[in-house]
């Protein structure tokens, strides 16, 4: 046996997820996460605020409150404390799953700030329910084998790519106008994506890890030189904007809105479970039921904070999961830095105005790659599944079809009651429910001997050259 002194000198291996990179590197990669996150982050408050008839000043306040809360939520998830937080590089953002229910709740309460108070009461209730249910959800991870989580992530990527493509065409606001799909936005998007691909193909390890950031900066610079990027709102923005708790008044707790939000949060819990397993696959970090429970507790705490700080329910952002896969920078402290940046941007509206000036086509090009990477991670997990076994194949096939329903037959879902549309009007929700229920039907209710062997240990093995890489690997 080696002497104690020599054993003390043996360095402890630090997992790439727990590696603390140099401060300048943390700042650079953290800022890249913020740029990737920003467009999706501001959509939720803008859509909700506009639907409830809020003034422009109130919309700006909601955006700032959302950024601050998202930053805090990201710190809780990535840094973690007690038994809260997955301690993985997961960026937290307001979930799109809750947008339709929140609009229905707010409009049903009369719209305006009065509607917001009812929304916040429901959000707080949903957060508390998520926190309390987290330990039980963690014990259900055996019912989320690779066929379910792989299908879920593939569905998320496929459903969200069209959202990114709307930005490629010029942004959702231009749909129905001659400017949508014009040559100029398509050229900016194509040029940005081509630049990212060239950096990934010919750049060194460091440049490849910031390819998305370089694409966003380069695309914005070209658009500005050609007069298609506006920075005039920076002068109009304030230097300081602080989001105070219960800014609009104390929340109102109404039974039906509270119940609707609890249902929404149950759906997002399934999404979070898939996100956690995806990040475990990308980073090589072992994920188990306890990790899932800690991630869900973080979602619950962040969602309660959302109701207190005039914001929304929070889950892991798919864009940033794709960014981790592209950059291969897996340190969770990079995401901690991103959380600090988000808080700073939320407190300094001028900084937010600068970030918001990135043109939609440029953001869309980057989002196409990142959402596509989310689907790729799902396919990577599905590669571990025996799809020659007909039950697995039918779970995947039907779930992909279910995810396309809200897009393919939108008029049917528009005719549904508001409560039903809030739950069933999302392709991600339908695809997730399909995968979970079909897995229960085909595998869990089968005899023990016939069940699919569920093992995540093999998923942490990466092909040579495809493993997680940090910025220190030069």
C-alpha positions in Angstrom: 0.0 0.0 0.0 1.3 3.5 -0.8 2.3 5.7 2.1 -0.4 8.0 3.4 1.6 11.1 2.4 1.9 10.0 -1.2 -1.8 9.1 -1.3 -2.6 12.6 -0.1 -0.6 14.0 -3.0 -2.7 12.0 -5.5 -4.8 14.6 -7.4 -8.5 14.1 -7.3 -10.1 13.7 -10.8 -12.7 16.5 -11.4 -15.6 15.6 -13.7 -15.8 18.1 -16.6 -19.2 19.1 -15.3 -17.6 20.3 -12.0 -14.6 22.0 -13.6 -14.2 25.6 -12.8 -12.7 27.3 -15.9 -10.7 30.6 -15.8 -12.8 33.7 -15.3 -12.4 35.2 -18.8 -13.4 31.8 -20.3 -16.4 31.5 -18.0 -17.5 35.0 -19.0 -17.2 34.3 -22.7 -19.0 31.0 -22.7 -21.6 32.3 -20.3 -22.4 35.3 -22.6 -22.8 32.8 -25.5 -25.5 31.0 -23.5 -27.3 34.4 -22.8 -27.4 35.2 -26.5 -28.7 31.8 -27.3 -31.3 32.1 -24.6 -32.5 35.7 -25.0 -34.8 35.5 -27.9 -36.9 32.6 -26.5 -36.8 34.2 -23.0 -38.4 37.4 -24.0 -41.1 35.8 -26.1 -43.1 34.5 -23.1 -43.6 37.9 -21.4 -44.1 39.7 -24.7 -46.8 37.2 -25.9 -48.6 37.1 -22.5 -48.4 40.9 -21.9 -49.7 41.7 -25.4 -52.5 39.2 -25.0 -53.6 40.8 -21.7 -53.4 44.3 -23.1 -50.5 45.6 -21.1 -48.8 48.9 -22.0 -45.3 49.0 -23.6 -43.8 50.1 -20.3 -45.4 47.1 -18.5 -44.1 44.8 -21.2 -40.6 46.1 -20.7 -41.0 45.5 -16.9 -42.2 41.9 -17.5 -39.2 41.2 -19.8 -36.7 42.5 -17.1 -38.5 40.6 -14.4 -38.3 37.4 -16.5 -34.6 37.8 -17.1 -33.8 38.4 -13.4 -35.9 35.4 -12.3 -34.4 33.2 -15.1 -30.9 34.1 -13.9 -31.8 33.2 -10.3 -33.5 30.0 -11.5 -30.4 29.1 -13.5 -28.1 29.6 -10.5 -30.4 27.3 -8.4 -30.4 24.6 -11.0 -26.7 24.7 -12.0 -25.0 25.6 -8.7 -27.5 23.9 -6.4 -28.0 23.9 -2.7 -29.2 21.3 -0.2 -31.3 18.8 -2.3 -32.3 21.4 -4.8 -30.8 21.7 -8.3 -29.4 19.0 -10.7 -25.9 20.6 -10.6 -25.8 20.2 -14.4 -25.3 22.9 -17.1 -29.0 23.5 -17.5 -30.1 27.1 -18.3 -33.6 27.8 -16.9 -36.2 29.8 -18.9 -39.9 30.4 -18.9 -41.7 27.4 -20.4 -43.8 27.8 -23.6 -46.1 25.1 -22.4 -47.6 27.5 -19.9 -48.2 30.4 -22.3 -51.7 29.3 -23.6 -53.0 28.5 -20.1 -51.7 31.8 -18.7 -53.3 33.7 -21.5 -56.6 31.9 -20.9 -56.4 32.5 -17.1 -55.5 36.2 -17.5 -58.2 36.9 -20.1 -60.7 35.0 -18.0 -59.9 37.3 -15.1 -60.5 40.4 -17.2 -57.0 41.0 -18.7 -54.6 43.7 -17.7 -52.8 43.7 -14.4 -55.9 42.2 -12.7 -55.5 39.1 -15.0 -51.8 39.0 -14.1 -52.6 38.7 -10.4 -54.7 35.6 -11.0 -52.0 34.2 -13.3 -49.4 34.7 -10.5 -51.6 32.9 -8.0 -51.8 29.9 -10.3 -48.0 30.0 -11.0 -47.2 30.0 -7.3 -49.5 27.1 -6.7 -48.0 25.2 -9.7 -44.5 25.8 -8.2 -45.5 24.5 -4.8 -47.1 21.4 -6.3 -43.9 20.7 -8.4 -41.7 21.0 -5.3 -43.9 18.7 -3.3 -44.3 16.1 -6.0 -40.5 16.0 -7.0 -39.5 13.1 -4.6 -42.3 10.9 -6.0 -41.4 11.8 -9.6 -37.8 10.9 -8.9 -38.9 7.4 -8.0 -40.8 7.1 -11.3 -37.6 7.3 -13.4 -37.8 3.5 -14.1 -40.8 4.4 -16.3 -38.7 6.7 -18.4 -36.4 4.2 -20.3 -34.4 5.3 -23.3 -37.3 4.8 -25.7 -39.3 7.4 -23.8 -36.6 10.0 -23.1 -35.1 9.6 -26.6 -38.5 10.0 -28.2 -39.2 13.0 -26.0 -36.0 14.8 -26.9 -36.5 14.0 -30.6 -40.0 15.4 -30.4 -38.8 18.6 -28.7 -36.2 19.2 -31.3 -38.5 18.5 -34.3 -41.4 20.6 -32.9 -39.2 23.6 -32.1 -37.2 23.7 -35.4 -40.2 25.3 -37.2 -40.2 28.0 -34.5 -36.6 28.8 -35.3 -37.5 28.8 -39.0 -40.1 31.5 -38.4 -37.2 33.7 -37.2 -35.3 32.7 -40.3 -38.1 34.2 -42.4 -38.0 37.5 -40.5 -39.9 36.7 -37.2 -43.4 35.8 -36.3 -44.5 39.5 -36.3 -43.9 39.6 -40.1 -46.0 36.5 -40.9 -48.7 37.6 -43.5 -46.7 40.6 -44.7 -44.6 40.9 -47.8 -41.5 41.1 -45.7 -41.8 37.6 -44.4 -39.6 35.2 -46.2 -38.0 38.0 -48.3 -34.5 37.4 -49.8 -32.8 39.7 -47.2 -33.7 37.8 -44.0 -33.1 34.4 -45.7 -29.7 35.7 -46.8 -28.8 36.8 -43.3 -29.9 33.5 -41.8 -28.1 31.5 -44.5 -24.9 33.5 -44.1 -25.0 33.1 -40.3 -25.5 29.4 -40.5 -22.8 29.0 -43.1 -20.4 30.9 -40.9 -21.1 28.7 -37.9 -20.6 25.6 -40.0 -17.3 26.9 -41.4 -16.0 27.7 -37.8 -17.0 24.2 -36.7 -15.4 22.6 -39.7 -12.1 24.6 -39.8 -11.7 26.2 -36.4 -9.6 24.9 -33.6 -11.2 23.5 -30.4 -11.6 26.9 -28.8 -13.2 28.6 -31.8 -15.5 25.6 -32.4 -16.7 26.0 -28.8 -17.8 29.6 -29.4 -19.0 29.1 -33.0 -22.6 30.1 -32.2 -21.4 33.3 -30.4 -19.2 34.2 -33.4 -22.1 33.6 -35.7 -24.5 35.8 -33.7 -22.0 38.6 -33.5 -20.9 38.3 -37.1 -24.4 38.1 -38.5 -25.5 41.2 -36.4 -22.4 43.1 -37.5 -23.2 42.5 -41.2 -26.8 43.4 -40.7 -25.8 46.6 -39.0 -23.4 47.6 -41.8 -26.2 47.0 -44.3 -28.7 49.0 -42.3 -30.8 46.1 -41.2 -29.9 46.1 -37.4 -31.3 48.9 -35.2 -29.6 49.9 -32.0 -31.8 53.0 -31.5 -33.7 51.4 -28.6 -30.5 51.4 -26.5 -30.6 55.1 -26.1 -34.2 55.0 -25.0 -33.7 52.2 -22.4 -33.0 53.0 -18.7 -29.8 52.3 -17.0 -31.4 50.6 -14.0 -34.6 48.6 -13.6 -35.3 46.7 -10.4 -38.0 44.0 -10.3 -39.7 44.2 -6.9 -41.8 41.4 -5.4 -45.5 41.6 -6.0 -45.1 44.6 -8.2 -48.7 44.5 -9.4 -50.1 43.6 -6.0 -50.8 40.4 -4.0 -51.7 37.4 -6.2 -55.2 36.1 -6.3 -55.7 32.4 -5.8 -58.6 31.0 -7.8 -59.4 27.2 -7.8 -59.8 26.5 -11.6 -56.7 28.5 -12.7 -54.7 26.9 -9.9 -55.8 23.4 -11.0 -55.0 24.2 -14.7 -51.4 25.3 -13.8 -50.8 22.2 -11.7 -51.7 20.1 -14.7 -49.4 22.2 -16.9 -46.5 21.7 -14.4 -47.1 17.9 -14.3 -46.5 18.0 -18.1 -43.4 20.1 -17.7 -42.0 17.7 -15.1 -41.9 15.0 -17.8 -40.1 17.5 -20.1 -37.6 18.3 -17.3 -36.9 14.6 -16.8 -36.0 14.2 -20.4 -33.8 17.3 -20.3 -31.9 16.0 -17.3 -31.3 12.6 -18.9 -30.2 14.4 -22.1 -27.7 16.5 -20.3 -26.4 13.4 -18.6 -25.9 11.8 -22.0 -24.1 14.9 -23.3 -21.8 15.4 -20.3 -21.2 11.8 -19.3 -22.6 12.5 -15.8 -24.6 9.7 -14.3 -28.2 10.6 -13.8 -30.5 8.8 -11.4 -33.9 9.4 -9.7 -32.3 11.6 -7.1 -30.9 13.9 -9.8 -34.3 14.2 -11.4 -35.9 15.0 -8.0 -33.3 17.7 -7.3 -33.9 19.2 -10.8 -37.7 19.2 -10.3 -37.3 20.8 -6.9 -35.3 23.6 -8.6 -38.2 24.0 -11.1 -40.6 24.3 -8.3 -38.6 26.8 -6.3 -38.0 28.9 -9.5 -41.7 28.8 -10.4 -42.7 30.0 -7.0 -40.1 32.8 -7.3 -41.7 33.5 -10.7 -45.0 34.2 -9.1 -43.4 36.4 -6.5 -41.1 38.3 -8.8 -43.8 39.0 -11.5 -42.6 36.2 -13.8 -43.5 32.7 -15.0 -43.0 28.9 -14.6 -39.5 27.7 -15.4 -37.9 24.7 -17.0 -34.6 23.9 -18.8 -34.2 25.6 -22.1 -33.8 23.4 -25.1 -31.7 25.9 -27.0 -29.0 25.8 -24.4 -29.0 22.0 -24.2 -28.3 22.1 -27.9 -25.6 24.7 -27.4 -23.8 22.5 -24.8 -23.8 19.7 -27.3 -22.4 21.9 -30.1 -19.7 23.6 -28.0 -18.9 20.5 -25.9 -18.2 22.9 -23.0 -19.9 21.0 -20.2 -18.9 22.9 -17.1 -21.9 23.9 -15.0 -20.1 27.0 -13.8 -20.3 28.3 -17.4 -24.1 28.2 -16.9 -23.7 29.8 -13.5 -21.9 32.7 -15.2 -24.8 32.9 -17.7 -27.2 33.1 -14.8 -25.3 36.0 -13.4 -25.2 37.7 -16.8 -29.0 37.3 -17.1 -29.5 38.9 -13.7 -27.3 41.8 -14.8 -29.1 42.2 -18.1 -32.4 42.2 -16.3 -31.3 44.9 -13.9 -29.7 47.0 -16.7 -32.3 47.5 -19.5 -29.7 49.1 -21.7 -27.8 45.9 -21.8 -31.0 44.0 -22.6 -31.7 46.4 -25.4 -28.2 45.7 -27.0 -28.9 41.9 -26.8 -32.4 42.4 -28.2 -31.0 44.2 -31.3 -29.7 40.9 -32.7 -31.8 40.5 -35.9 -34.4 37.7 -36.0 -32.9 35.9 -39.0 -29.5 35.7 -37.3 -31.1 34.3 -34.1 -33.1 31.9 -36.2 -30.1 30.5 -37.9 -28.4 29.7 -34.6 -31.6 28.3 -33.2 -32.0 25.9 -36.1 -28.6 24.4 -35.3 -29.4 24.3 -31.5 -32.9 22.8 -31.8 -31.5 20.3 -34.3 -28.9 19.3 -31.8 -31.7 18.6 -29.2 -33.3 16.2 -31.7 -29.8 14.7 -32.4 -29.3 14.0 -28.7 -32.7 12.2 -28.8 -31.6 10.2 -31.8 -28.4 9.4 -30.0 -30.3 8.0 -27.1 -32.7 6.1 -29.4 -29.6 4.4 -30.9 -29.2 2.5 -27.7 -32.8 1.1 -28.1 -33.6 -2.0 -30.1 -35.9 -0.4 -32.7 -36.2 -3.8 -34.4 -38.5 -4.7 -31.5 -41.9 -3.7 -32.8 -43.2 -2.3 -29.5 -40.3 0.2 -29.3 -40.8 1.1 -33.0 -44.5 1.7 -32.6 -43.9 3.9 -29.5 -41.6 6.1 -31.5 -43.7 6.2 -34.6 -47.0 7.1 -33.0 -45.4 9.7 -30.7 -43.8 11.5 -33.6 -47.2 11.5 -35.4 -48.9 12.8 -32.3 -46.4 15.6 -31.9 -47.2 16.9 -35.4 -51.0 17.0 -34.8 -51.3 20.6 -33.4 -49.4 21.9 -36.4 -51.0 19.7 -39.1 -54.6 20.1 -38.0 -54.5 23.4 -36.0 -58.2 24.2 -36.7 -59.3 21.2 -34.6 -57.3 22.3 -31.6 -58.6 25.9 -31.9 -62.2 24.5 -31.4 -61.3 22.8 -28.2 -62.4 24.3 -24.8 -59.7 26.6 -23.4 -58.8 24.2 -20.6 -58.4 21.3 -23.0 -56.5 23.4 -25.6 -54.1 24.5 -22.8 -53.1 20.8 -22.3 -53.5 19.3 -25.7 -52.6 22.2 -28.0 -48.8 21.6 -27.8 -47.0 19.1 -30.0 -44.4 18.5 -27.2 -47.2 17.7 -24.8 -48.9 15.3 -27.1 -45.7 13.6 -28.1 -44.6 13.2 -24.5 -48.0 11.9 -23.3 -48.0 9.4 -26.2 -44.5 8.1 -25.4 -45.2 7.7 -21.7 -48.6 6.1 -22.0 -47.5 3.7 -24.8 -44.5 2.7 -22.8 -46.7 1.9 -19.9 -49.0 -0.1 -22.2 -46.4 -2.1 -24.0 -43.7 -2.5 -21.4 -44.7 -1.8 -17.9 -47.9 -3.8 -18.0 -46.1 -6.7 -19.7 -44.6 -9.6 -17.7 -41.3 -8.9 -16.0 -39.6 -11.3 -18.3 -40.8 -9.4 -21.4 -40.1 -5.9 -20.2 -37.3 -3.9 -21.8 -34.2 -3.8 -19.8 -33.7 -0.3 -18.5 -30.1 0.7 -17.9 -28.6 4.1 -18.2 -25.1 3.1 -17.3 -24.2 2.4 -21.0 -25.4 5.8 -22.1 -22.5 7.5 -20.5 -20.1 5.8 -22.8 -19.1 8.1 -25.7 -17.5 7.2 -29.0 -13.9 8.2 -29.3 -13.7 11.9 -30.1 -17.3 12.5 -29.3 -17.0 12.8 -25.5 -17.5 16.0 -23.5 -14.8 18.6 -23.9 -14.1 21.6 -21.9 -12.4 24.8 -22.8 -9.1 23.6 -21.2 -8.8 21.0 -23.9 -6.7 22.8 -26.4 
